[in-house]
């Protein structure tokens, strides 16, 4: 349950009574999340309104608006968007450069690397991390192995009792 995970995270970091707003996209499961957070806050005497706390993700709204505009002027077909939105399907795509949507950005970064030498290293690291996350998330076996590895490393730390094993999440294309 998403609300339970958010609530547990708020408790873990002592933020339950400090939540003022939540930025999220237009998905209906976020409505349920915020309503559940409101109920949990009310049970603990914390003032929180799911209607007032909802902050729509501006880049997501701009993207949706731009796509509607492009469809409206005939620049793209209405059906062309649906194929792109199957983002979860793209997780199982090979991780070669030809399948990577950000390869062009990395190429541009290589050109700019003389001007900004630190930028290339950062973009390379981010790209590599994204590929690792995609690889772990694309297989139940890798997912389980990742969680086992994180749990084992937490046991080695001194304050492991205060830490929770977290799972990698996919970045979201909007």
PyMOL commands that set and color helices and strands:
alter all, ss='L'
color gray80, all
select helices_A, chain A and resi 2-12+16-18+28-43+50-53+58-72+80-84+87-90+97-99+103-112+117-137+140-156+160-162
alter helices_A, ss='H'
color red, helices_A
select strands_A, chain A and resi 22-24+54-56
alter strands_A, ss='S'
color yellow, strands_A
deselect
rebuild
show_as cartoon
